[in-house]
Amino acid sequence: MISDLEKVKIAADFLVSKGLSGATLGIVLGTGLGNLATKINIEKSVSYADIPHFPVSTVESHAGKLLFGNLMGKKVLAMQGRFHFYEGYSMEQIVLPIRVMHQLGINVIFLSNAAGLLNLSWNKGDLMLLDDHINLLPVNPLIGKNISELGPRFPDMSAPYDFGLNQTFEAIASAIGIQLRKGVYAAMTGPMLETRAEYRYLQRIGADAIGMSTVPEVIAAVHMGMKVAAISVLTDECNPDNLKPAKLEDILAVAAKSEIVLSQLVCEWVKQL
C-alpha cells in the first residue's frame, strides 16, 4: 500500500518531469475566483486528472488544472480549483496538492475563497484578509500517524497566517485605495448552507466569515513550515434575522466582480515578495 508521503513524492516527480519546477509561490484559486489565472503568463498547464494520486474537482466552477508560469516576475504554481470535504474526499486527498507544492520547494502560499458574510458591519463584495480561523470540520489532515518528514506531531497554530505577509497586503491595499477587511474565517463541512441558528452561533463565537474550504490546506501548510496568506471574497450576506435564499449564480457573480480588485491586490503583493 502506497503511503501518503509516497503519493506526494510520486506526484511531485511527475510534475518535475513535465517541467513544472522552480516556482517560489503557490496559489490556490477558490470558487468563482479562477480568472486570476489570466494574469499568469502560463508556461505549462496540467489537468488534475493526469497527475498521479490527485483527486479531480467535482465543483462546476473549478477548472481543475494546475498552472505553472510567471506572475509579476515570480515563478508560480497555481491551483485553478481546489478540493472540498463535502465532495467526499479525505483530508489527505484535500491537502495533497499543498504537500506536493512543498515537495517542489515552495514555501509561500496564497489561498483565496468565496465566503459568506457574518460580520454585518461589512458589505457583500468586500475582501477579507484572514487573520485567524475556527476549524469546525469534523477531522483535520494531521489526524493519524504523524509524517515526521513533513512536520512535527504538534504544530503550533498561534499564528497560522503569516504576520509579515498580511502586513504587506494591508500596506498595499491602503496605498492603492482598496478596502481590505481583516477577520476570522470559520470552516464548515457543507455542501448545504447554514441555518439561521447556525449563523447566530458562528457570530457569537467570533467568526466574521463562513466557508467550506481553506482551513485544511492552511493546517497542512503550517505543519510543513510554509508561510501562508489568504483572502476571502464575501459573496453573500448571512444575516440570521433577515436570511434570504442564496443562489449559486448570485454568489459567482459577486465573486467575479470582486475578483477584479482581488487580482489587482494580489499582483501588487506578488511584486513585493
FIZASE-629044 format. One record per residue (C-alpha): chain; x, y negated, z negated; residue number from 0. Coordinates in steps of 0.1 Angstrom, whole numbers, plus 5000, padded with zeros to 4 digits. Each point is the difference from the previous one (the first is absolute). Layout:
N
NODE   chaine     xx     yy     zz   num
NODE        A      X      Y      Z   NUM
...
//
This chain:
273
NODE   chaine     xx     yy     zz   num
NODE        A   5000   5000   5000     0
NODE        A   5014   4966   5010     1
NODE        A   5004   4976   4971     2
NODE        A   4988   4964   5001     3
NODE        A   5036   4988   5001     4
NODE        A   5008   5022   5030     5
NODE        A   4969   4987   5018     6
NODE        A   5014   4964   4995     7
NODE        A   5034   5010   5013     8
NODE        A   4986   5018   5030     9
NODE        A   4977   4971   5010    10
NODE        A   5029   4975   4995    11
NODE        A   5024   5021   5021    12
NODE        A   4973   5002   5028    13
NODE        A   4997   4962   5000    14
NODE        A   5038   4995   5001    15
NODE        A   5001   5024   5030    16
NODE        A   4974   4977   5017    17
NODE        A   5021   4969   4993    18
NODE        A   4979   4986   4971    19
NODE        A   5029   4993   4977    20
NODE        A   5018   4969   4987    21
NODE        A   4969   4981   4987    22
NODE        A   5004   4979   4968    23
NODE        A   4963   4993   4993    24
NODE        A   4970   5023   4999    25
NODE        A   4965   4986   5007    26
NODE        A   4966   5016   4993    27
NODE        A   4971   4985   5019    28
NODE        A   4966   5005   4984    29
NODE        A   4963   5000   5012    30
NODE        A   4994   4975   5027    31
NODE        A   5036   4987   4997    32
NODE        A   5017   5019   5028    33
NODE        A   5004   4969   5022    34
NODE        A   5030   4989   4980    35
NODE        A   5017   5026   5022    36
NODE        A   4997   4977   5030    37
NODE        A   5027   4978   4983    38
NODE        A   5025   5029   5001    39
NODE        A   5022   5004   5031    40
NODE        A   4994   5037   5002    41
NODE        A   5029   5022   5011    42
NODE        A   4985   5034   4990    43
NODE        A   4965   5012   4992    44
NODE        A   4991   5034   4987    45
NODE        A   4966   5015   4993    46
NODE        A   4995   5014   4965    47
NODE        A   4988   5032   5017    48
NODE        A   5034   5005   5015    49
NODE        A   5020   4996   4967    50
NODE        A   5006   5032   4981    51
NODE        A   4979   5003   4968    52
NODE        A   4984   4966   5005    53
NODE        A   4962   4998   4994    54
NODE        A   4979   4985   5027    55
NODE        A   4978   4969   4991    56
NODE        A   4963   5007   5003    57
NODE        A   4990   4964   4995    58
NODE        A   4987   4984   5032    59
NODE        A   5017   4966   4994    60
NODE        A   5034   5016   4995    61
NODE        A   5021   5006   5031    62
NODE        A   5021   5028   4986    63
NODE        A   5033   4990   5014    64
NODE        A   5035   4994   4985    65
NODE        A   5016   4970   5017    66
NODE        A   5037   4992   5000    67
NODE        A   5014   4967   5012    68
NODE        A   5010   4964   4993    69
NODE        A   4981   4975   4980    70
NODE        A   5015   4965   4995    71
NODE        A   5035   5014   5005    72
NODE        A   4995   5030   4976    73
NODE        A   4997   5037   5009    74
NODE        A   4967   5012   4986    75
NODE        A   4981   5033   4998    76
NODE        A   4963   4994   4999    77
NODE        A   4970   5023   4993    78
NODE        A   4971   4990   5022    79
NODE        A   4975   5016   4977    80
NODE        A   5003   5019   4967    81
NODE        A   4986   5030   4982    82
NODE        A   4974   5000   4972    83
NODE        A   4989   5023   4972    84
NODE        A   4964   4999   5013    85
NODE        A   5011   5015   5033    86
NODE        A   5007   5032   4981    87
NODE        A   5038   4997   5000    88
NODE        A   5021   5009   4970    89
NODE        A   5021   4973   4983    90
NODE        A   5031   5016   5014    91
NODE        A   4987   4996   5035    92
NODE        A   4990   4964   4993    93
NODE        A   5034   4989   4989    94
NODE        A   5020   5022   5024    95
NODE        A   5006   4971   5024    96
NODE        A   5013   4978   4972    97
NODE        A   5025   5027   4990    98
NODE        A   5010   5004   5036    99
NODE        A   5007   4963   5002   100
NODE        A   5022   5002   4970   101
NODE        A   5018   5030   5014   102
NODE        A   5007   4979   5031   103
NODE        A   5018   4974   4978   104
NODE        A   4971   4975   4996   105
NODE        A   5000   4984   4965   106
NODE        A   4975   4972   5005   107
NODE        A   4963   5006   5009   108
NODE        A   4971   4977   5006   109
NODE        A   4964   5014   4999   110
NODE        A   4967   4984   5010   111
NODE        A   4964   5010   4994   112
NODE        A   4965   4988   5003   113
NODE        A   4984   4997   4966   114
NODE        A   4967   4990   4983   115
NODE        A   5000   4966   4982   116
NODE        A   4993   5003   4963   117
NODE        A   5013   4967   4988   118
NODE        A   4970   4978   5009   119
NODE        A   5019   4967   4996   120
NODE        A   5018   5010   5033   121
NODE        A   4985   5002   5035   122
NODE        A   4994   5028   5025   123
NODE        A   5029   4999   5025   124
NODE        A   5026   4989   4975   125
NODE        A   5034   5017   4998   126
NODE        A   5010   5015   4966   127
NODE        A   5036   5008   4992   128
NODE        A   5001   5030   4977   129
NODE        A   5015   4992   4966   130
NODE        A   4989   5033   4984   131
NODE        A   4976   5028   5004   132
NODE        A   4976   5023   4982   133
NODE        A   5001   5037   5011   134
NODE        A   4965   5015   4997   135
NODE        A   5008   5029   5024   136
NODE        A   4997   5034   4983   137
NODE        A   5035   5011   5009   138
NODE        A   5033   4984   5010   139
NODE        A   5029   5011   5022   140
NODE        A   5024   5006   4971   141
NODE        A   4979   5027   4983   142
NODE        A   5017   5034   5001   143
NODE        A   5036   5009   5000   144
NODE        A   5021   4969   5004   145
NODE        A   5021   4997   5031   146
NODE        A   5032   4988   4983   147
NODE        A   5016   4992   5034   148
NODE        A   4975   4973   5005   149
NODE        A   4997   4985   4965   150
NODE        A   4996   5004   4962   151
NODE        A   4974   5020   4982   152
NODE        A   4985   4969   4983   153
NODE        A   5005   4970   5023   154
NODE        A   4994   4966   4985   155
NODE        A   4969   4982   5013   156
NODE        A   5003   4967   4981   157
NODE        A   5006   4981   5033   158
NODE        A   4989   5021   5030   159
NODE        A   4999   4970   5022   160
NODE        A   5034   4984   5004   161
NODE        A   5002   4966   4983   162
NODE        A   5025   4986   5025   163
NODE        A   4981   5012   5031   164
NODE        A   4968   4985   4985   165
NODE        A   5018   4967   4992   166
NODE        A   5010   4997   5037   167
NODE        A   4965   5007   5012   168
NODE        A   4986   4973   4976   169
NODE        A   5026   4974   5011   170
NODE        A   4994   5006   5037   171
NODE        A   4962   4998   4995   172
NODE        A   5004   4967   4982   173
NODE        A   5024   4986   5026   174
NODE        A   4978   5008   5030   175
NODE        A   4966   4992   4984   176
NODE        A   4986   5036   4996   177
NODE        A   4979   5006   4969   178
NODE        A   5013   5032   4984   179
NODE        A   4982   5013   4970   180
NODE        A   5019   5023   4975   181
NODE        A   4982   5027   4981   182
NODE        A   4993   5036   4990   183
NODE        A   4990   5027   5024   184
NODE        A   4979   5030   4988   185
NODE        A   5000   5032   5020   186
NODE        A   4969   5023   5001   187
NODE        A   4995   5032   5020   188
NODE        A   4973   4989   5024   189
NODE        A   4988   5006   5026   190
NODE        A   4967   4985   4986   191
NODE        A   5001   4964   4989   192
NODE        A   4995   4994   4963   193
NODE        A   4968   4995   4980   194
NODE        A   4990   4968   4982   195
NODE        A   5009   5015   4967   196
NODE        A   5034   5011   5013   197
NODE        A   5007   4965   5013   198
NODE        A   4992   4986   4966   199
NODE        A   5023   5025   4984   200
NODE        A   5028   4992   5023   201
NODE        A   4996   4963   4994   202
NODE        A   5001   5006   4962   203
NODE        A   5032   5020   5001   204
NODE        A   5018   4972   5019   205
NODE        A   4998   5010   5037   206
NODE        A   4999   4972   5026   207
NODE        A   4996   5023   5030   208
NODE        A   4990   5035   5007   209
NODE        A   5011   5024   5027   210
NODE        A   5006   5037   5008   211
NODE        A   5038   5000   5009   212
NODE        A   5034   4985   4993   213
NODE        A   5005   5011   4964   214
NODE        A   5012   5036   5007   215
NODE        A   5025   4986   5026   216
NODE        A   5012   4974   4975   217
NODE        A   5005   5026   4973   218
NODE        A   5021   5022   5023   219
NODE        A   5020   4970   5012   220
NODE        A   5008   4988   4964   221
NODE        A   5009   5036   4991   222
NODE        A   5027   4999   5027   223
NODE        A   5013   4965   4989   224
NODE        A   4985   4982   5031   225
NODE        A   4991   4963   4998   226
NODE        A   4963   4995   5006   227
NODE        A   4977   4971   5010   228
NODE        A   4964   5003   5010   229
NODE        A   4972   4977   5011   230
NODE        A   4962   5006   5001   231
NODE        A   4977   4984   5025   232
NODE        A   4968   4994   4979   233
NODE        A   4973   5010   5025   234
NODE        A   4967   5003   4981   235
NODE        A   4986   4985   4968   236
NODE        A   4993   5025   4972   237
NODE        A   4976   4979   4979   238
NODE        A   4980   5024   4978   239
NODE        A   4974   4973   4993   240
NODE        A   4994   4994   5037   241
NODE        A   5012   5031   5018   242
NODE        A   4992   5004   5037   243
NODE        A   5007   5030   5021   244
NODE        A   5035   4999   5016   245
NODE        A   5003   5009   5037   246
NODE        A   5033   5014   5014   247
NODE        A   4997   4977   5030   248
NODE        A   4998   4970   4978   249
NODE        A   5030   5011   4979   250
NODE        A   5021   5005   5032   251
NODE        A   4989   4966   5013   252
NODE        A   5012   4982   4969   253
NODE        A   5032   5021   5000   254
NODE        A   5007   4991   5036   255
NODE        A   4995   4963   4994   256
NODE        A   5021   4999   4968   257
NODE        A   5027   5020   5017   258
NODE        A   5010   4971   5021   259
NODE        A   5011   4982   4968   260
NODE        A   5014   5031   4985   261
NODE        A   5022   5007   5031   262
NODE        A   5014   4964   4998   263
NODE        A   5008   5005   4964   264
NODE        A   5016   5034   5004   265
NODE        A   5021   4989   5029   266
NODE        A   5014   4970   4981   267
NODE        A   5007   5023   4970   268
NODE        A   5018   5025   5022   269
NODE        A   5023   4972   5013   270
NODE        A   5012   4994   4964   271
NODE        A   5007   5036   4990   272
//
